[in-house]
Amino acid sequence: MPVTVGPYGQSQPSCFDRVKMGFMMGFAVGMAAGALFGTFSCLRIGMRGRELMGGVGKTMMQSGGTFGTFMAIEAKQQLRMEWHHLI
């Protein structure tokens, strides 16, 4: 499939670039949500100090990875739908 070129010579991002960008955006959003939810849940069960930081960090990484994975899958699905329209 030929790649279209924009007016200034730019080409469209590759499939890997789109999936990577989807993962990075999802990871950032998931980390922010994990910071909020992780802080609340860890404080609620009584964690303090180093234990609190570890619990919040773990929650941030888990939610970031999960949401990033789903955003990467969605970016791939959107790309597939764009290709389907061209056929």
Secondary structure, DSSP 8 states (H G I E B T S, - for coil): ----B-TTS-B---HHHHHHHHHHHHHHHHHHHHHHHHHHHHHHTT--HHHHHHHHHHHHHHHHHHHHHHHHHHHHHHHHHHHHHH-
